[in-house]
Amino acid sequence: MGMVTSITNYGRSGLSDWMAQRVSGVVLLCYVVFLTFFMLTNPALTFNEWEALFQQNWMRTFSLLALLSMIVHAWVGLWSVTTDYITTRQLGAIGTPLRLFLQGVAALLAFYYLVWGIQILWGI
């Protein structure tokens, strides 16, 4: 069992991936529930009220946590799918280089969106 674990996830724990998916999912759920509740309780929401909400540090922090959670959630999911389905067994010799390329693109996009999100939220 230890050998399979170390080969399939390069030293990461499957439990840590599972926990990251669950925790990030709960954070995203809380964020969506909060925003839905806020919009439903403010039916005549104006831009100024929306802007005032996001000017508060707790909301920026909550939004940043949601952004980080979305990136973690997406990364674990994409890593799992590419590792399971883009292999040398299915695609031959191109499987591993293609998987690494796609994972690299996903990592670069995740970093880009994180930096962009921080710039938007904190006005840097």
Phi, psi and omega in degrees: 000318180299323181294318179297318180299313184290331180283318187282335185230017174051044175091351177279155179271133174299327178295321180292323175296315179300316181293320179298319177299315184290314181294315180295325177296319179294317178299315179296321177298314179300319180296313180295318179298315179299311181297321177297313179299316180299316181289324179290327180274355176230070186296334179258041184300128178257166177299320181297321177292319178297316178296320179298322178300314185278355173278345181280135183299324180295325180286322176297318179295316178299318179294320177295319177297320177294319178297313178299320179296319179296320180293315179298313182300314180294318182298312181298317179295313180294320178299316181296315181294313181294323179293325181281324191247346178248086185230168176293333179295321180272324189242003180076211187296336182280348185304306182293312178299322179295316179299314180296322177297311181296320177294323177295316177298316179298319179295318178296318177296319178299316179296316179301312181294326177295312179298316179298316179298319178296318179298319180292312184292320187254359176062037182282000000 
